[in-house]
Amino acid sequence: MLDARREDLGRMLRAWRMARDPALLPGPVPFRGHRSYLTQLDMALLLGVSERWYRALERGEDRKYAREMIAGVARILDLSARQTTALYRGTGHQPPRHRTEGARPDAALLDLLHQQRRVSWICDQAWDVLAVNAVAARHCPWLARADANAMTWAFSAEARYQLRDWDAKWAAPLLGRLRLAWQRWPDNERLDEVVQTVRREPGVAELWERTADVVGPPDDEALPMFFPLVAPDPVDVRVAAYGRFGDTSLRWLVLSPVDPAVTFP
């Protein structure tokens, strides 16, 4: 027998799904067509689970849904803070900590993002990834993961393979940007959580202590990254950040190869 509260949450989840315009999805969609809503199969494909497993969530079945799956649902459906809290608590999870209010890319910004032929994504003040384009999902699949965060990934063991010459080129400048943001937005609890997560990574605490004067690389500095679908050797890229006029809640990041002959398939 289904629990009445979970069953009711499933009804709300179905309504949120039916109200979501596929054209406004934060990442590349695995389907084609001109529907004005998402199906249960669409959600399953986007989440990387079976349709039966996702359907069970909307039916209100009491299963052990992974926190990453619930984060993905909230991200795909662009749920409000209250809706997200209800979904997390209703599935037995502690809700995520505060994110910057109003940090949501609009339709125009998403359209520009998806037109890019370079690795490109949008994140908030805490570097939580809010949207990615198809090129980024193909060449940096970590960006398309549920609840992806650019900074926590950049200091993970996995990142030190793709971000070549990590110790000399990437680590200190990225840490400089992170600590400046931490000082700039002291009320952002999610950013504080990201900082604490990064500082627990091997070697980062010591790096934090000895790099207080590093603020970030020059905008024109070439940084080596490995893209196995592009070239057998690392590719030098420049990282550019863009934003909406007068709005510091969002960053639009674009990776551009230094060599114009290099393209992302």
KEKE-3310 file (N, C-alpha, C; in steps of 0.2 Angstrom, whole numbers, plus 5000, padded with zeros to 4 digits):
npx = (5004:5003:5010:5001:5006:5018:5012:5005:5015:5021:5010:5012:5024:5022:5014:5023:5033:5025:5023:5035:5045:5052:5061:5068:5077:5091:5102:5109:5096:5090:5081:5070:5058:5043:5036:5027:5030:5038:5041:5039:5048:5058:5063:5069:5079:5087:5091:5098:5092:5081:5065:5055:5060:5060:5046:5041:5045:5036:5024:5024:5031:5039:5055:5073:5079:5092:5102:5108:5100:5088:5093:5096:5083:5077:5085:5083:5069:5069:5066:5058:5065:5056:5049:5060:5065:5053:5053:5066:5064:5053:5058:5066:5078:5090:5088:5096:5109:5108:5106:5111:5098:5087:5096:5096:5097:5090:5079:5084:5098:5101:5098:5109:5119:5117:5120:5133:5149:5159:5166:5155:5146:5135:5136:5132:5136:5142:5148:5140:5134:5122:5118:5122:5130:5128:5141:5149:5144:5148:5162:5166:5160:5157:5151:5138:5133:5121:5119:5132:5147:5158:5170:5172:5174:5186:5196:5196:5202:5199:5199:5212:5217:5211:5214:5228:5245:5242:5246:5255:5248:5234:5229:5233:5229:5215:5211:5213:5203:5192:5193:5193:5180:5173:5176:5169:5156:5150:5138:5133:5129:5130:5141:5151:5150:5155:5168:5173:5172:5182:5193:5196:5201:5215:5230:5226:5223:5236:5240:5232:5236:5248:5246:5240:5242:5238:5228:5222:5223:5229:5218:5221:5229:5236:5229:5232:5222:5215:5207:5200:5193:5196:5210:5226:5235:5237:5227:5229:5219:5209:5200:5186:5175:5158:5144:5127:5122:5126:5123:5128:5126:5126:5138:5144:5153:5166:5176:5189:5199:5216:5223:5216:5213:5209:5195:5179:5172)
npy = (4994:5011:5025:5039:5052:5051:5047:5059:5068:5062:5065:5079:5080:5075:5085:5095:5091:5090:5103:5108:5115:5108:5115:5124:5116:5113:5107:5097:5088:5071:5068:5071:5082:5092:5094:5101:5097:5086:5069:5054:5045:5053:5060:5049:5046:5057:5057:5045:5033:5019:5019:5013:5014:5028:5030:5024:5033:5044:5038:5037:5027:5019:5019:5017:5030:5037:5051:5059:5057:5063:5076:5078:5078:5089:5099:5097:5100:5112:5117:5126:5133:5129:5119:5110:5107:5100:5089:5083:5080:5072:5061:5056:5062:5074:5091:5102:5114:5132:5140:5153:5165:5167:5164:5160:5155:5164:5162:5168:5168:5154:5150:5156:5149:5136:5138:5138:5132:5128:5121:5125:5132:5136:5143:5146:5158:5150:5141:5130:5120:5126:5125:5117:5115:5105:5102:5103:5093:5082:5082:5085:5077:5076:5089:5088:5080:5076:5089:5095:5103:5115:5119:5109:5098:5102:5101:5088:5070:5065:5076:5080:5073:5077:5091:5096:5097:5101:5105:5116:5124:5125:5123:5133:5146:5143:5141:5153:5161:5155:5158:5172:5174:5168:5177:5188:5185:5182:5177:5167:5151:5139:5142:5142:5129:5123:5128:5121:5108:5108:5111:5099:5090:5080:5088:5101:5109:5113:5119:5130:5137:5143:5150:5163:5175:5173:5177:5173:5167:5177:5184:5180:5169:5153:5137:5120:5106:5090:5082:5068:5065:5075:5077:5068:5073:5085:5100:5117:5129:5144:5152:5160:5171:5176:5187:5193:5210:5220:5209:5198:5185:5175:5165:5164:5152:5149:5138:5141:5135:5139:5137:5141:5131:5120:5111:5106:5091)
npz = (5000:4996:5004:5009:5009:5002:4990:4987:4985:4973:4964:4964:4958:4946:4940:4940:4931:4919:4917:4913:4901:4888:4880:4888:4895:4906:4900:4886:4876:4876:4866:4852:4844:4846:4858:4872:4885:4897:4896:4906:4901:4895:4907:4913:4904:4904:4918:4918:4923:4924:4915:4922:4935:4937:4936:4947:4957:4954:4956:4970:4977:4990:4989:4989:4983:4975:4982:4972:4961:4965:4966:4953:4947:4953:4947:4933:4932:4936:4949:4962:4978:4989:4983:4980:4993:4998:4989:4992:5006:5006:5000:5009:5011:5017:5014:5001:5005:5006:4991:4979:4979:4965:4955:4941:4924:4911:4896:4885:4888:4889:4876:4869:4875:4871:4857:4856:4850:4857:4873:4885:4899:4912:4928:4946:4960:4969:4961:4957:4944:4933:4920:4904:4888:4873:4868:4879:4887:4880:4880:4892:4903:4916:4919:4916:4926:4939:4950:4949:4952:4948:4955:4966:4958:4951:4960:4963:4962:4949:4941:4940:4930:4918:4918:4914:4919:4932:4945:4943:4934:4936:4950:4960:4955:4953:4966:4971:4965:4971:4985:4985:4981:4992:5002:4997:4996:5010:5016:5008:5010:5004:4996:5006:5010:4998:4999:5011:5007:4996:5003:5010:5001:4996:5000:4998:5009:5013:5002:5002:5013:5008:4997:4998:4991:4978:4965:4953:4936:4922:4909:4896:4898:4893:4896:4899:4893:4893:4880:4875:4863:4854:4852:4853:4862:4875:4874:4872:4881:4883:4897:4898:4906:4907:4910:4914:4913:4927:4935:4947:4950:4942:4931:4915:4908:4896:4886:4876:4862:4860:4848:4833:4824:4830:4834:4842:4840)
capx = (5000:5007:5010:4997:5010:5022:5008:5003:5022:5021:5006:5015:5030:5020:5012:5029:5036:5021:5023:5042:5046:5059:5066:5072:5081:5098:5107:5106:5091:5091:5075:5068:5051:5041:5032:5028:5031:5043:5038:5043:5054:5062:5066:5073:5085:5090:5093:5102:5089:5076:5059:5052:5062:5057:5039:5040:5045:5030:5019:5025:5033:5044:5061:5079:5081:5099:5102:5110:5094:5084:5096:5095:5076:5076:5089:5080:5063:5070:5061:5059:5068:5051:5048:5066:5065:5048:5055:5071:5062:5048:5061:5070:5085:5091:5088:5103:5110:5106:5109:5109:5091:5086:5102:5093:5098:5084:5078:5089:5105:5101:5098:5115:5123:5116:5122:5140:5152:5164:5163:5152:5141:5133:5136:5131:5141:5145:5150:5135:5132:5115:5116:5128:5128:5130:5148:5152:5142:5152:5169:5167:5153:5156:5147:5131:5130:5117:5122:5139:5150:5165:5176:5173:5177:5192:5201:5196:5207:5197:5200:5219:5219:5209:5217:5235:5250:5237:5249:5258:5244:5227:5227:5233:5224:5208:5210:5213:5196:5187:5194:5190:5172:5171:5176:5165:5149:5150:5131:5131:5130:5132:5148:5155:5150:5160:5175:5175:5173:5188:5199:5197:5204:5222:5235:5223:5224:5243:5241:5228:5240:5254:5245:5236:5243:5237:5221:5219:5227:5227:5213:5224:5234:5234:5229:5232:5217:5215:5200:5202:5189:5198:5217:5229:5239:5233:5225:5229:5213:5208:5194:5182:5168:5153:5138:5122:5124:5124:5121:5134:5123:5128:5144:5144:5160:5167:5183:5191:5206:5221:5224:5209:5212:5206:5188:5176:5166)
capy = (5000:5017:5030:5045:5058:5050:5047:5066:5071:5060:5069:5086:5079:5074:5091:5099:5088:5092:5110:5110:5116:5105:5120:5127:5112:5116:5103:5094:5083:5065:5066:5076:5084:5099:5093:5106:5095:5081:5062:5050:5042:5059:5061:5043:5046:5063:5055:5039:5028:5016:5022:5010:5017:5035:5030:5023:5040:5048:5034:5037:5021:5020:5016:5021:5034:5041:5058:5062:5056:5068:5082:5079:5079:5096:5103:5096:5103:5119:5117:5132:5131:5126:5112:5106:5105:5095:5083:5080:5077:5067:5055:5054:5066:5081:5096:5105:5120:5138:5143:5160:5166:5170:5162:5155:5158:5165:5158:5171:5166:5147:5150:5158:5144:5130:5139:5138:5126:5127:5119:5131:5130:5142:5142:5152:5161:5144:5136:5125:5120:5126:5123:5115:5114:5098:5101:5102:5086:5077:5082:5086:5074:5078:5095:5086:5076:5080:5093:5096:5109:5116:5119:5103:5094:5104:5099:5080:5066:5064:5082:5081:5070:5081:5097:5094:5102:5103:5108:5122:5129:5126:5123:5139:5151:5142:5142:5161:5163:5152:5161:5178:5173:5166:5183:5193:5183:5178:5175:5161:5145:5134:5143:5140:5122:5121:5129:5116:5102:5108:5111:5092:5086:5079:5093:5107:5113:5116:5124:5136:5141:5146:5154:5169:5181:5171:5179:5170:5168:5182:5181:5177:5163:5147:5132:5114:5102:5084:5080:5062:5065:5080:5076:5063:5077:5091:5106:5124:5133:5150:5151:5166:5171:5182:5188:5198:5217:5221:5203:5194:5179:5169:5166:5160:5150:5146:5136:5142:5133:5144:5136:5141:5125:5115:5111:5101:5088)
capz = (5000:4995:5009:5006:5009:4996:4984:4985:4982:4966:4960:4963:4954:4939:4938:4939:4925:4914:4916:4911:4894:4886:4877:4893:4899:4907:4896:4879:4877:4872:4862:4847:4844:4848:4864:4877:4891:4897:4898:4911:4898:4895:4913:4915:4900:4907:4924:4918:4926:4920:4915:4928:4942:4938:4936:4954:4960:4953:4959:4977:4980:4995:4987:4991:4978:4977:4982:4965:4957:4967:4964:4945:4946:4955:4942:4926:4932:4938:4955:4967:4984:4992:4979:4981:5000:4998:4986:4996:5013:5004:4998:5014:5011:5020:5008:5000:5009:5003:4985:4978:4976:4959:4951:4936:4918:4907:4890:4880:4890:4888:4869:4867:4878:4866:4851:4856:4847:4862:4879:4888:4904:4917:4935:4951:4964:4972:4955:4955:4937:4931:4913:4900:4881:4871:4867:4886:4890:4877:4881:4900:4905:4923:4919:4915:4931:4944:4956:4947:4955:4945:4960:4969:4953:4949:4965:4964:4959:4943:4937:4939:4924:4912:4919:4913:4923:4937:4951:4941:4930:4938:4957:4964:4952:4955:4973:4972:4964:4976:4992:4985:4981:4999:5006:4994:4998:5016:5017:5004:5014:4999:4994:5012:5010:4993:5001:5015:5003:4992:5008:5013:4996:4997:4998:4997:5015:5013:4996:5004:5017:5005:4991:4999:4986:4971:4963:4947:4930:4917:4905:4890:4899:4890:4901:4895:4895:4889:4877:4870:4857:4850:4851:4858:4867:4878:4870:4876:4880:4887:4900:4898:4910:4905:4914:4913:4915:4933:4939:4949:4953:4937:4927:4909:4906:4889:4885:4869:4860:4858:4841:4830:4820:4835:4835:4846:4836)
cpx = (5004:5005:5006:5001:5015:5018:5006:5009:5022:5016:5009:5020:5028:5018:5018:5033:5032:5021:5030:5042:5052:5064:5070:5076:5088:5104:5104:5101:5092:5085:5074:5061:5050:5036:5033:5029:5036:5039:5042:5049:5060:5066:5071:5079:5089:5094:5098:5099:5084:5070:5055:5054:5060:5050:5037:5040:5039:5024:5019:5027:5039:5051:5067:5082:5087:5098:5104:5104:5089:5086:5095:5087:5074:5079:5085:5073:5063:5065:5063:5062:5063:5050:5054:5066:5059:5050:5061:5068:5057:5051:5066:5077:5085:5092:5095:5103:5108:5110:5107:5102:5091:5092:5099:5094:5091:5084:5083:5096:5106:5101:5105:5120:5123:5119:5130:5143:5159:5161:5161:5147:5140:5133:5134:5137:5145:5148:5146:5133:5125:5113:5122:5125:5130:5137:5151:5150:5146:5159:5171:5161:5152:5151:5140:5128:5126:5120:5129:5141:5157:5171:5177:5176:5184:5198:5200:5201:5206:5199:5208:5222:5217:5213:5224:5239:5246:5240:5252:5253:5237:5226:5227:5229:5217:5206:5209:5206:5191:5188:5192:5183:5170:5171:5171:5158:5149:5143:5129:5133:5133:5139:5153:5155:5155:5167:5178:5176:5180:5194:5201:5200:5212:5226:5232:5224:5231:5243:5237:5232:5246:5253:5240:5236:5241:5229:5218:5224:5225:5222:5215:5229:5231:5235:5228:5226:5217:5208:5202:5198:5191:5205:5220:5233:5235:5232:5225:5222:5213:5201:5191:5176:5164:5148:5133:5124:5121:5122:5127:5132:5125:5135:5143:5151:5161:5175:5184:5198:5210:5222:5217:5207:5209:5199:5185:5171:5160)
cpy = (5006:5022:5036:5051:5057:5050:5054:5069:5069:5064:5076:5085:5078:5081:5096:5097:5090:5099:5113:5110:5113:5110:5124:5123:5114:5112:5100:5088:5077:5063:5072:5077:5091:5098:5099:5104:5089:5074:5059:5047:5047:5060:5055:5044:5052:5061:5049:5034:5025:5020:5019:5013:5024:5035:5028:5029:5044:5044:5034:5031:5022:5016:5020:5025:5038:5048:5062:5062:5062:5075:5083:5081:5087:5101:5103:5100:5110:5121:5123:5129:5127:5119:5108:5103:5099:5089:5079:5076:5072:5061:5053:5057:5072:5086:5099:5112:5126:5139:5150:5161:5169:5168:5157:5158:5158:5162:5161:5168:5158:5146:5151:5152:5138:5131:5138:5132:5125:5124:5125:5128:5137:5140:5148:5154:5155:5139:5130:5125:5120:5124:5121:5114:5107:5097:5100:5095:5081:5076:5083:5083:5075:5084:5093:5081:5080:5083:5094:5103:5110:5116:5113:5098:5096:5102:5091:5077:5066:5070:5083:5077:5074:5088:5096:5100:5105:5107:5115:5127:5130:5127:5130:5145:5150:5143:5149:5163:5161:5156:5168:5178:5172:5172:5188:5191:5179:5175:5169:5155:5140:5135:5141:5132:5119:5122:5123:5110:5102:5108:5104:5088:5086:5085:5100:5112:5116:5121:5131:5140:5145:5150:5160:5175:5179:5173:5176:5171:5174:5179:5178:5171:5157:5141:5125:5109:5096:5082:5074:5062:5070:5079:5071:5067:5083:5097:5112:5127:5139:5150:5158:5166:5177:5182:5193:5205:5218:5215:5199:5187:5173:5171:5161:5158:5147:5144:5137:5139:5139:5143:5136:5135:5119:5116:5105:5098:5087)
cpz = (5000:5001:5006:5005:5002:4989:4982:4982:4975:4962:4959:4958:4947:4936:4936:4932:4919:4912:4914:4904:4892:4883:4882:4898:4900:4903:4890:4881:4873:4868:4857:4847:4846:4854:4868:4884:4891:4899:4903:4908:4897:4901:4915:4911:4902:4914:4924:4922:4922:4920:4921:4935:4943:4939:4944:4958:4960:4956:4967:4980:4984:4993:4990:4985:4980:4977:4976:4961:4958:4965:4956:4944:4947:4949:4935:4926:4934:4944:4959:4973:4988:4989:4980:4988:5001:4995:4990:5002:5011:5002:5003:5014:5014:5014:5008:5004:5004:4996:4983:4975:4969:4953:4946:4929:4914:4900:4885:4882:4888:4880:4866:4869:4873:4859:4850:4853:4851:4868:4883:4894:4908:4924:4940:4955:4967:4967:4955:4948:4936:4924:4909:4893:4879:4870:4874:4889:4886:4879:4888:4903:4912:4924:4919:4921:4936:4949:4955:4950:4952:4949:4963:4964:4951:4954:4967:4960:4951:4938:4936:4933:4918:4912:4919:4917:4929:4943:4949:4938:4933:4945:4960:4961:4954:4962:4975:4971:4969:4983:4991:4984:4988:5003:5003:4996:5004:5018:5013:5007:5009:4997:5000:5012:5004:4995:5006:5012:4999:4997:5011:5007:4998:4995:4998:5003:5015:5008:4998:5008:5014:4999:4992:4994:4979:4970:4957:4941:4925:4912:4899:4891:4896:4895:4897:4898:4890:4886:4872:4864:4852:4848:4855:4863:4870:4874:4875:4875:4884:4890:4901:4902:4908:4910:4912:4916:4922:4938:4940:4951:4948:4933:4921:4907:4899:4888:4877:4867:4858:4851:4837:4825:4824:4835:4839:4842:4840)
residu = (MET:LEU:ASP:ALA:ARG:ARG:GLU:ASP:LEU:GLY:ARG:MET:LEU:ARG:ALA:TRP:ARG:MET:ALA:ARG:ASP:PRO:ALA:LEU:LEU:PRO:GLY:PRO:VAL:PRO:PHE:ARG:GLY:HIS:ARG:SER:TYR:LEU:THR:GLN:LEU:ASP:MET:ALA:LEU:LEU:LEU:GLY:VAL:SER:GLU:ARG:TRP:TYR:ARG:ALA:LEU:GLU:ARG:GLY:GLU:ASP:ARG:LYS:TYR:ALA:ARG:GLU:MET:ILE:ALA:GLY:VAL:ALA:ARG:ILE:LEU:ASP:LEU:SER:ALA:ARG:GLN:THR:THR:ALA:LEU:TYR:ARG:GLY:THR:GLY:HIS:GLN:PRO:PRO:ARG:HIS:ARG:THR:GLU:GLY:ALA:ARG:PRO:ASP:ALA:ALA:LEU:LEU:ASP:LEU:LEU:HIS:GLN:GLN:ARG:ARG:VAL:SER:TRP:ILE:CYS:ASP:GLN:ALA:TRP:ASP:VAL:LEU:ALA:VAL:ASN:ALA:VAL:ALA:ALA:ARG:HIS:CYS:PRO:TRP:LEU:ALA:ARG:ALA:ASP:ALA:ASN:ALA:MET:THR:TRP:ALA:PHE:SER:ALA:GLU:ALA:ARG:TYR:GLN:LEU:ARG:ASP:TRP:ASP:ALA:LYS:TRP:ALA:ALA:PRO:LEU:LEU:GLY:ARG:LEU:ARG:LEU:ALA:TRP:GLN:ARG:TRP:PRO:ASP:ASN:GLU:ARG:LEU:ASP:GLU:VAL:VAL:GLN:THR:VAL:ARG:ARG:GLU:PRO:GLY:VAL:ALA:GLU:LEU:TRP:GLU:ARG:THR:ALA:ASP:VAL:VAL:GLY:PRO:PRO:ASP:ASP:GLU:ALA:LEU:PRO:MET:PHE:PHE:PRO:LEU:VAL:ALA:PRO:ASP:PRO:VAL:ASP:VAL:ARG:VAL:ALA:ALA:TYR:GLY:ARG:PHE:GLY:ASP:THR:SER:LEU:ARG:TRP:LEU:VAL:LEU:SER:PRO:VAL:ASP:PRO:ALA:VAL:THR:PHE:PRO)
# end
